[in-house]
Amino acid sequence: MLRNVMIYFDIPTRQKILHQVKSVLLPGGYLVLGGAETPVLVDKSYVPVQVGKATFYRVGA
């Protein structure tokens, strides 16, 4: 869970953070971000998964 943190960093820093998260995320694991955050524009390997009104992100293939 990385809620309301990424919005404070520039794109290169976000890319580094997402790469590190991806390296420790268990297979099938999900990344949870705040409503104003999305990894999709920064790292296209994260796939949005809609669960009710929430969106989680799973690392795709």
mmCIF file of the N, C-alpha and C atoms, coordinates in Angstrom:
data_MODEL
# 
_entry.id   MODEL 
# 
loop_
_atom_site.group_PDB 
_atom_site.id 
_atom_site.type_symbol 
_atom_site.label_atom_id 
_atom_site.label_alt_id 
_atom_site.label_comp_id 
_atom_site.label_asym_id 
_atom_site.label_entity_id 
_atom_site.label_seq_id 
_atom_site.pdbx_PDB_ins_code 
_atom_site.Cartn_x 
_atom_site.Cartn_y 
_atom_site.Cartn_z 
_atom_site.occupancy 
_atom_site.B_iso_or_equiv 
_atom_site.pdbx_formal_charge 
_atom_site.auth_seq_id 
_atom_site.auth_comp_id 
_atom_site.auth_asym_id 
_atom_site.auth_atom_id 
_atom_site.pdbx_PDB_model_num 
ATOM 1   N N  . MET A 1 1  ? 0.852   -1.170  0.000   1.00 0.00 ? 1  MET A N  1 
ATOM 2   C CA . MET A 1 1  ? 0.000   0.000   0.000   1.00 0.00 ? 1  MET A CA 1 
ATOM 3   C C  . MET A 1 1  ? 0.898   1.233   0.000   1.00 0.00 ? 1  MET A C  1 
ATOM 4   N N  . LEU A 1 2  ? 0.612   2.120   -0.931  1.00 0.00 ? 2  LEU A N  1 
ATOM 5   C CA . LEU A 1 2  ? 1.459   3.287   -1.121  1.00 0.00 ? 2  LEU A CA 1 
ATOM 6   C C  . LEU A 1 2  ? 0.560   4.511   -1.334  1.00 0.00 ? 2  LEU A C  1 
ATOM 7   N N  . ARG A 1 3  ? -0.433  4.657   -0.497  1.00 0.00 ? 3  ARG A N  1 
ATOM 8   C CA . ARG A 1 3  ? -1.446  5.689   -0.686  1.00 0.00 ? 3  ARG A CA 1 
ATOM 9   C C  . ARG A 1 3  ? -0.916  7.089   -0.422  1.00 0.00 ? 3  ARG A C  1 
ATOM 10  N N  . ASN A 1 4  ? -1.259  7.977   -1.341  1.00 0.00 ? 4  ASN A N  1 
ATOM 11  C CA . ASN A 1 4  ? -0.991  9.415   -1.214  1.00 0.00 ? 4  ASN A CA 1 
ATOM 12  C C  . ASN A 1 4  ? 0.487   9.726   -0.976  1.00 0.00 ? 4  ASN A C  1 
ATOM 13  N N  . VAL A 1 5  ? 1.354   8.980   -1.620  1.00 0.00 ? 5  VAL A N  1 
ATOM 14  C CA . VAL A 1 5  ? 2.787   9.207   -1.513  1.00 0.00 ? 5  VAL A CA 1 
ATOM 15  C C  . VAL A 1 5  ? 3.362   9.613   -2.865  1.00 0.00 ? 5  VAL A C  1 
ATOM 16  N N  . MET A 1 6  ? 2.987   8.892   -3.909  1.00 0.00 ? 6  MET A N  1 
ATOM 17  C CA . MET A 1 6  ? 3.587   9.093   -5.224  1.00 0.00 ? 6  MET A CA 1 
ATOM 18  C C  . MET A 1 6  ? 3.303   10.472  -5.818  1.00 0.00 ? 6  MET A C  1 
ATOM 19  N N  . ILE A 1 7  ? 2.224   11.104  -5.395  1.00 0.00 ? 7  ILE A N  1 
ATOM 20  C CA . ILE A 1 7  ? 1.869   12.407  -5.973  1.00 0.00 ? 7  ILE A CA 1 
ATOM 21  C C  . ILE A 1 7  ? 2.908   13.482  -5.674  1.00 0.00 ? 7  ILE A C  1 
ATOM 22  N N  . TYR A 1 8  ? 3.779   13.234  -4.717  1.00 0.00 ? 8  TYR A N  1 
ATOM 23  C CA . TYR A 1 8  ? 4.776   14.230  -4.327  1.00 0.00 ? 8  TYR A CA 1 
ATOM 24  C C  . TYR A 1 8  ? 6.098   14.111  -5.087  1.00 0.00 ? 8  TYR A C  1 
ATOM 25  N N  . PHE A 1 9  ? 6.236   13.087  -5.950  1.00 0.00 ? 9  PHE A N  1 
ATOM 26  C CA . PHE A 1 9  ? 7.493   12.840  -6.634  1.00 0.00 ? 9  PHE A CA 1 
ATOM 27  C C  . PHE A 1 9  ? 7.395   13.097  -8.133  1.00 0.00 ? 9  PHE A C  1 
ATOM 28  N N  . ASP A 1 10 ? 8.545   13.377  -8.749  1.00 0.00 ? 10 ASP A N  1 
ATOM 29  C CA . ASP A 1 10 ? 8.589   13.561  -10.195 1.00 0.00 ? 10 ASP A CA 1 
ATOM 30  C C  . ASP A 1 10 ? 8.534   12.191  -10.888 1.00 0.00 ? 10 ASP A C  1 
ATOM 31  N N  . ILE A 1 11 ? 8.378   12.204  -12.214 1.00 0.00 ? 11 ILE A N  1 
ATOM 32  C CA . ILE A 1 11 ? 8.215   10.966  -12.978 1.00 0.00 ? 11 ILE A CA 1 
ATOM 33  C C  . ILE A 1 11 ? 9.401   10.005  -12.812 1.00 0.00 ? 11 ILE A C  1 
ATOM 34  N N  . PRO A 1 12 ? 10.656  10.461  -12.950 1.00 0.00 ? 12 PRO A N  1 
ATOM 35  C CA . PRO A 1 12 ? 11.767  9.509   -12.773 1.00 0.00 ? 12 PRO A CA 1 
ATOM 36  C C  . PRO A 1 12 ? 11.779  8.838   -11.389 1.00 0.00 ? 12 PRO A C  1 
ATOM 37  N N  . THR A 1 13 ? 11.433  9.584   -10.360 1.00 0.00 ? 13 THR A N  1 
ATOM 38  C CA . THR A 1 13 ? 11.383  9.009   -9.012  1.00 0.00 ? 13 THR A CA 1 
ATOM 39  C C  . THR A 1 13 ? 10.237  8.021   -8.896  1.00 0.00 ? 13 THR A C  1 
ATOM 40  N N  . ARG A 1 14 ? 9.097   8.336   -9.488  1.00 0.00 ? 14 ARG A N  1 
ATOM 41  C CA . ARG A 1 14 ? 7.956   7.401   -9.494  1.00 0.00 ? 14 ARG A CA 1 
ATOM 42  C C  . ARG A 1 14 ? 8.333   6.103   -10.204 1.00 0.00 ? 14 ARG A C  1 
ATOM 43  N N  . GLN A 1 15 ? 9.051   6.231   -11.316 1.00 0.00 ? 15 GLN A N  1 
ATOM 44  C CA . GLN A 1 15 ? 9.472   5.036   -12.049 1.00 0.00 ? 15 GLN A CA 1 
ATOM 45  C C  . GLN A 1 15 ? 10.362  4.155   -11.176 1.00 0.00 ? 15 GLN A C  1 
ATOM 46  N N  . LYS A 1 16 ? 11.283  4.752   -10.459 1.00 0.00 ? 16 LYS A N  1 
ATOM 47  C CA . LYS A 1 16 ? 12.165  3.988   -9.565  1.00 0.00 ? 16 LYS A CA 1 
ATOM 48  C C  . LYS A 1 16 ? 11.366  3.300   -8.463  1.00 0.00 ? 16 LYS A C  1 
ATOM 49  N N  . ILE A 1 17 ? 10.433  4.036   -7.870  1.00 0.00 ? 17 ILE A N  1 
ATOM 50  C CA . ILE A 1 17 ? 9.603   3.475   -6.797  1.00 0.00 ? 17 ILE A CA 1 
ATOM 51  C C  . ILE A 1 17 ? 8.790   2.291   -7.314  1.00 0.00 ? 17 ILE A C  1 
ATOM 52  N N  . LEU A 1 18 ? 8.139   2.461   -8.465  1.00 0.00 ? 18 LEU A N  1 
ATOM 53  C CA . LEU A 1 18 ? 7.306   1.394   -9.018  1.00 0.00 ? 18 LEU A CA 1 
ATOM 54  C C  . LEU A 1 18 ? 8.144   0.179   -9.399  1.00 0.00 ? 18 LEU A C  1 
ATOM 55  N N  . HIS A 1 19 ? 9.352   0.402   -9.886  1.00 0.00 ? 19 HIS A N  1 
ATOM 56  C CA . HIS A 1 19 ? 10.240  -0.711  -10.218 1.00 0.00 ? 19 HIS A CA 1 
ATOM 57  C C  . HIS A 1 19 ? 10.603  -1.483  -8.944  1.00 0.00 ? 19 HIS A C  1 
ATOM 58  N N  . GLN A 1 20 ? 10.903  -0.771  -7.874  1.00 0.00 ? 20 GLN A N  1 
ATOM 59  C CA . GLN A 1 20 ? 11.241  -1.426  -6.607  1.00 0.00 ? 20 GLN A CA 1 
ATOM 60  C C  . GLN A 1 20 ? 10.049  -2.184  -6.040  1.00 0.00 ? 20 GLN A C  1 
ATOM 61  N N  . VAL A 1 21 ? 8.872   -1.586  -6.108  1.00 0.00 ? 21 VAL A N  1 
ATOM 62  C CA . VAL A 1 21 ? 7.663   -2.265  -5.615  1.00 0.00 ? 21 VAL A CA 1 
ATOM 63  C C  . VAL A 1 21 ? 7.433   -3.546  -6.418  1.00 0.00 ? 21 VAL A C  1 
ATOM 64  N N  . LYS A 1 22 ? 7.600   -3.450  -7.731  1.00 0.00 ? 22 LYS A N  1 
ATOM 65  C CA . LYS A 1 22 ? 7.403   -4.614  -8.594  1.00 0.00 ? 22 LYS A CA 1 
ATOM 66  C C  . LYS A 1 22 ? 8.372   -5.740  -8.235  1.00 0.00 ? 22 LYS A C  1 
ATOM 67  N N  . SER A 1 23 ? 9.578   -5.400  -7.828  1.00 0.00 ? 23 SER A N  1 
ATOM 68  C CA . SER A 1 23 ? 10.582  -6.419  -7.515  1.00 0.00 ? 23 SER A CA 1 
ATOM 69  C C  . SER A 1 23 ? 10.279  -7.169  -6.213  1.00 0.00 ? 23 SER A C  1 
ATOM 70  N N  . VAL A 1 24 ? 9.476   -6.592  -5.331  1.00 0.00 ? 24 VAL A N  1 
ATOM 71  C CA . VAL A 1 24 ? 9.154   -7.263  -4.063  1.00 0.00 ? 24 VAL A CA 1 
ATOM 72  C C  . VAL A 1 24 ? 7.689   -7.714  -3.972  1.00 0.00 ? 24 VAL A C  1 
ATOM 73  N N  . LEU A 1 25 ? 6.893   -7.361  -4.951  1.00 0.00 ? 25 LEU A N  1 
ATOM 74  C CA . LEU A 1 25 ? 5.481   -7.746  -4.955  1.00 0.00 ? 25 LEU A CA 1 
ATOM 75  C C  . LEU A 1 25 ? 5.364   -9.241  -5.256  1.00 0.00 ? 25 LEU A C  1 
ATOM 76  N N  . LEU A 1 26 ? 4.622   -9.951  -4.432  1.00 0.00 ? 26 LEU A N  1 
ATOM 77  C CA . LEU A 1 26 ? 4.412   -11.374 -4.659  1.00 0.00 ? 26 LEU A CA 1 
ATOM 78  C C  . LEU A 1 26 ? 3.617   -11.583 -5.945  1.00 0.00 ? 26 LEU A C  1 
ATOM 79  N N  . PRO A 1 27 ? 3.828   -12.714 -6.631  1.00 0.00 ? 27 PRO A N  1 
ATOM 80  C CA . PRO A 1 27 ? 3.049   -13.004 -7.833  1.00 0.00 ? 27 PRO A CA 1 
ATOM 81  C C  . PRO A 1 27 ? 1.551   -12.941 -7.532  1.00 0.00 ? 27 PRO A C  1 
ATOM 82  N N  . GLY A 1 28 ? 0.818   -12.215 -8.344  1.00 0.00 ? 28 GLY A N  1 
ATOM 83  C CA . GLY A 1 28 ? -0.613  -12.056 -8.131  1.00 0.00 ? 28 GLY A CA 1 
ATOM 84  C C  . GLY A 1 28 ? -0.942  -11.000 -7.100  1.00 0.00 ? 28 GLY A C  1 
ATOM 85  N N  . GLY A 1 29 ? 0.082   -10.340 -6.540  1.00 0.00 ? 29 GLY A N  1 
ATOM 86  C CA . GLY A 1 29 ? -0.144  -9.303  -5.534  1.00 0.00 ? 29 GLY A CA 1 
ATOM 87  C C  . GLY A 1 29 ? -0.666  -8.015  -6.158  1.00 0.00 ? 29 GLY A C  1 
ATOM 88  N N  . TYR A 1 30 ? -1.192  -7.156  -5.322  1.00 0.00 ? 30 TYR A N  1 
ATOM 89  C CA . TYR A 1 30 ? -1.784  -5.910  -5.781  1.00 0.00 ? 30 TYR A CA 1 
ATOM 90  C C  . TYR A 1 30 ? -1.107  -4.706  -5.135  1.00 0.00 ? 30 TYR A C  1 
ATOM 91  N N  . LEU A 1 31 ? -1.037  -3.641  -5.884  1.00 0.00 ? 31 LEU A N  1 
ATOM 92  C CA . LEU A 1 31 ? -0.555  -2.359  -5.394  1.00 0.00 ? 31 LEU A CA 1 
ATOM 93  C C  . LEU A 1 31 ? -1.783  -1.489  -5.147  1.00 0.00 ? 31 LEU A C  1 
ATOM 94  N N  . VAL A 1 32 ? -1.849  -0.868  -3.975  1.00 0.00 ? 32 VAL A N  1 
ATOM 95  C CA . VAL A 1 32 ? -2.970  0.006   -3.632  1.00 0.00 ? 32 VAL A CA 1 
ATOM 96  C C  . VAL A 1 32 ? -2.436  1.428   -3.543  1.00 0.00 ? 32 VAL A C  1 
ATOM 97  N N  . LEU A 1 33 ? -3.049  2.319   -4.300  1.00 0.00 ? 33 LEU A N  1 
ATOM 98  C CA . LEU A 1 33 ? -2.657  3.728   -4.317  1.00 0.00 ? 33 LEU A CA 1 
ATOM 99  C C  . LEU A 1 33 ? -3.840  4.594   -3.936  1.00 0.00 ? 33 LEU A C  1 
ATOM 100 N N  . GLY A 1 34 ? -3.580  5.861   -3.710  1.00 0.00 ? 34 GLY A N  1 
ATOM 101 C CA . GLY A 1 34 ? -4.652  6.815   -3.448  1.00 0.00 ? 34 GLY A CA 1 
ATOM 102 C C  . GLY A 1 34 ? -5.438  7.102   -4.712  1.00 0.00 ? 34 GLY A C  1 
ATOM 103 N N  . GLY A 1 35 ? -6.608  7.684   -4.557  1.00 0.00 ? 35 GLY A N  1 
ATOM 104 C CA . GLY A 1 35 ? -7.497  7.949   -5.688  1.00 0.00 ? 35 GLY A CA 1 
ATOM 105 C C  . GLY A 1 35 ? -6.917  8.861   -6.754  1.00 0.00 ? 35 GLY A C  1 
ATOM 106 N N  . ALA A 1 36 ? -6.006  9.741   -6.383  1.00 0.00 ? 36 ALA A N  1 
ATOM 107 C CA . ALA A 1 36 ? -5.406  10.672  -7.337  1.00 0.00 ? 36 ALA A CA 1 
ATOM 108 C C  . ALA A 1 36 ? -4.152  10.105  -7.995  1.00 0.00 ? 36 ALA A C  1 
ATOM 109 N N  . GLU A 1 37 ? -3.787  8.879   -7.646  1.00 0.00 ? 37 GLU A N  1 
ATOM 110 C CA . GLU A 1 37 ? -2.545  8.293   -8.142  1.00 0.00 ? 37 GLU A CA 1 
ATOM 111 C C  . GLU A 1 37 ? -2.818  7.145   -9.108  1.00 0.00 ? 37 GLU A C  1 
ATOM 112 N N  . THR A 1 38 ? -1.925  6.971   -10.066 1.00 0.00 ? 38 THR A N  1 
ATOM 113 C CA . THR A 1 38 ? -1.991  5.842   -10.987 1.00 0.00 ? 38 THR A CA 1 
ATOM 114 C C  . THR A 1 38 ? -0.594  5.533   -11.498 1.00 0.00 ? 38 THR A C  1 
ATOM 115 N N  . PRO A 1 39 ? -0.253  4.249   -11.560 1.00 0.00 ? 39 PRO A N  1 
ATOM 116 C CA . PRO A 1 39 ? 1.045   3.898   -12.121 1.00 0.00 ? 39 PRO A CA 1 
ATOM 117 C C  . PRO A 1 39 ? 0.996   3.729   -13.641 1.00 0.00 ? 39 PRO A C  1 
ATOM 118 N N  . VAL A 1 40 ? -0.205  3.708   -14.210 1.00 0.00 ? 40 VAL A N  1 
ATOM 119 C CA . VAL A 1 40 ? -0.389  3.351   -15.612 1.00 0.00 ? 40 VAL A CA 1 
ATOM 120 C C  . VAL A 1 40 ? 0.387   4.267   -16.564 1.00 0.00 ? 40 VAL A C  1 
ATOM 121 N N  . LEU A 1 41 ? 0.438   5.546   -16.298 1.00 0.00 ? 41 LEU A N  1 
ATOM 122 C CA . LEU A 1 41 ? 1.150   6.471   -17.179 1.00 0.00 ? 41 LEU A CA 1 
ATOM 123 C C  . LEU A 1 41 ? 2.657   6.456   -16.940 1.00 0.00 ? 41 LEU A C  1 
ATOM 124 N N  . VAL A 1 42 ? 3.092   5.870   -15.836 1.00 0.00 ? 42 VAL A N  1 
ATOM 125 C CA . VAL A 1 42 ? 4.505   5.860   -15.463 1.00 0.00 ? 42 VAL A CA 1 
ATOM 126 C C  . VAL A 1 42 ? 5.144   4.507   -15.759 1.00 0.00 ? 42 VAL A C  1 
ATOM 127 N N  . ASP A 1 43 ? 4.428   3.424   -15.507 1.00 0.00 ? 43 ASP A N  1 
ATOM 128 C CA . ASP A 1 43 ? 4.936   2.064   -15.724 1.00 0.00 ? 43 ASP A CA 1 
ATOM 129 C C  . ASP A 1 43 ? 3.788   1.229   -16.264 1.00 0.00 ? 43 ASP A C  1 
ATOM 130 N N  . LYS A 1 44 ? 3.829   0.948   -17.543 1.00 0.00 ? 44 LYS A N  1 
ATOM 131 C CA . LYS A 1 44 ? 2.715   0.273   -18.218 1.00 0.00 ? 44 LYS A CA 1 
ATOM 132 C C  . LYS A 1 44 ? 2.563   -1.208  -17.849 1.00 0.00 ? 44 LYS A C  1 
ATOM 133 N N  . SER A 1 45 ? 3.465   -1.737  -17.028 1.00 0.00 ? 45 SER A N  1 
ATOM 134 C CA . SER A 1 45 ? 3.341   -3.135  -16.629 1.00 0.00 ? 45 SER A CA 1 
ATOM 135 C C  . SER A 1 45 ? 2.304   -3.336  -15.526 1.00 0.00 ? 45 SER A C  1 
ATOM 136 N N  . TYR A 1 46 ? 1.828   -2.244  -14.927 1.00 0.00 ? 46 TYR A N  1 
ATOM 137 C CA . TYR A 1 46 ? 0.778   -2.334  -13.915 1.00 0.00 ? 46 TYR A CA 1 
ATOM 138 C C  . TYR A 1 46 ? -0.587  -2.289  -14.601 1.00 0.00 ? 46 TYR A C  1 
ATOM 139 N N  . VAL A 1 47 ? -1.414  -3.279  -14.300 1.00 0.00 ? 47 VAL A N  1 
ATOM 140 C CA . VAL A 1 47 ? -2.731  -3.404  -14.919 1.00 0.00 ? 47 VAL A CA 1 
ATOM 141 C C  . VAL A 1 47 ? -3.800  -3.014  -13.900 1.00 0.00 ? 47 VAL A C  1 
ATOM 142 N N  . PRO A 1 48 ? -4.668  -2.044  -14.243 1.00 0.00 ? 48 PRO A N  1 
ATOM 143 C CA . PRO A 1 48 ? -5.725  -1.673  -13.304 1.00 0.00 ? 48 PRO A CA 1 
ATOM 144 C C  . PRO A 1 48 ? -6.767  -2.782  -13.167 1.00 0.00 ? 48 PRO A C  1 
ATOM 145 N N  . VAL A 1 49 ? -7.190  -3.024  -11.942 1.00 0.00 ? 49 VAL A N  1 
ATOM 146 C CA . VAL A 1 49 ? -8.227  -4.024  -11.648 1.00 0.00 ? 49 VAL A CA 1 
ATOM 147 C C  . VAL A 1 49 ? -9.296  -3.313  -10.828 1.00 0.00 ? 49 VAL A C  1 
ATOM 148 N N  . GLN A 1 50 ? -10.490 -3.228  -11.382 1.00 0.00 ? 50 GLN A N  1 
ATOM 149 C CA . GLN A 1 50 ? -11.600 -2.553  -10.716 1.00 0.00 ? 50 GLN A CA 1 
ATOM 150 C C  . GLN A 1 50 ? -12.254 -3.497  -9.722  1.00 0.00 ? 50 GLN A C  1 
ATOM 151 N N  . VAL A 1 51 ? -12.381 -3.054  -8.465  1.00 0.00 ? 51 VAL A N  1 
ATOM 152 C CA . VAL A 1 51 ? -13.049 -3.821  -7.413  1.00 0.00 ? 51 VAL A CA 1 
ATOM 153 C C  . VAL A 1 51 ? -14.058 -2.870  -6.778  1.00 0.00 ? 51 VAL A C  1 
ATOM 154 N N  . GLY A 1 52 ? -15.310 -3.002  -7.199  1.00 0.00 ? 52 GLY A N  1 
ATOM 155 C CA . GLY A 1 52 ? -16.319 -2.040  -6.758  1.00 0.00 ? 52 GLY A CA 1 
ATOM 156 C C  . GLY A 1 52 ? -15.940 -0.664  -7.269  1.00 0.00 ? 52 GLY A C  1 
ATOM 157 N N  . LYS A 1 53 ? -15.869 0.314   -6.384  1.00 0.00 ? 53 LYS A N  1 
ATOM 158 C CA . LYS A 1 53 ? -15.488 1.676   -6.773  1.00 0.00 ? 53 LYS A CA 1 
ATOM 159 C C  . LYS A 1 53 ? -13.984 1.905   -6.674  1.00 0.00 ? 53 LYS A C  1 
ATOM 160 N N  . ALA A 1 54 ? -13.259 0.928   -6.152  1.00 0.00 ? 54 ALA A N  1 
ATOM 161 C CA . ALA A 1 54 ? -11.807 1.062   -5.977  1.00 0.00 ? 54 ALA A CA 1 
ATOM 162 C C  . ALA A 1 54 ? -11.069 0.472   -7.174  1.00 0.00 ? 54 ALA A C  1 
ATOM 163 N N  . THR A 1 55 ? -9.878  0.972   -7.402  1.00 0.00 ? 55 THR A N  1 
ATOM 164 C CA . THR A 1 55 ? -8.994  0.427   -8.433  1.00 0.00 ? 55 THR A CA 1 
ATOM 165 C C  . THR A 1 55 ? -7.701  -0.005  -7.785  1.00 0.00 ? 55 THR A C  1 
ATOM 166 N N  . PHE A 1 56 ? -7.343  -1.265  -7.965  1.00 0.00 ? 56 PHE A N  1 
ATOM 167 C CA . PHE A 1 56 ? -6.068  -1.798  -7.513  1.00 0.00 ? 56 PHE A CA 1 
ATOM 168 C C  . PHE A 1 56 ? -5.220  -2.026  -8.753  1.00 0.00 ? 56 PHE A C  1 
ATOM 169 N N  . TYR A 1 57 ? -3.934  -2.250  -8.568  1.00 0.00 ? 57 TYR A N  1 
ATOM 170 C CA . TYR A 1 57 ? -3.039  -2.440  -9.709  1.00 0.00 ? 57 TYR A CA 1 
ATOM 171 C C  . TYR A 1 57 ? -2.240  -3.714  -9.508  1.00 0.00 ? 57 TYR A C  1 
ATOM 172 N N  . ARG A 1 58 ? -2.281  -4.556  -10.542 1.00 0.00 ? 58 ARG A N  1 
ATOM 173 C CA . ARG A 1 58 ? -1.549  -5.830  -10.527 1.00 0.00 ? 58 ARG A CA 1 
ATOM 174 C C  . ARG A 1 58 ? -0.491  -5.757  -11.612 1.00 0.00 ? 58 ARG A C  1 
ATOM 175 N N  . VAL A 1 59 ? 0.666   -6.339  -11.345 1.00 0.00 ? 59 VAL A N  1 
ATOM 176 C CA . VAL A 1 59 ? 1.713   -6.358  -12.356 1.00 0.00 ? 59 VAL A CA 1 
ATOM 177 C C  . VAL A 1 59 ? 1.333   -7.375  -13.422 1.00 0.00 ? 59 VAL A C  1 
ATOM 178 N N  . GLY A 1 60 ? 1.246   -6.887  -14.652 1.00 0.00 ? 60 GLY A N  1 
ATOM 179 C CA . GLY A 1 60 ? 0.897   -7.767  -15.778 1.00 0.00 ? 60 GLY A CA 1 
ATOM 180 C C  . GLY A 1 60 ? 2.110   -8.513  -16.298 1.00 0.00 ? 60 GLY A C  1 
ATOM 181 N N  . ALA A 1 61 ? 1.894   -9.245  -17.354 1.00 0.00 ? 61 ALA A N  1 
ATOM 182 C CA . ALA A 1 61 ? 2.969   -10.054 -17.957 1.00 0.00 ? 61 ALA A CA 1 
ATOM 183 C C  . ALA A 1 61 ? 3.997   -9.199  -18.651 1.00 0.00 ? 61 ALA A C  1 
# 
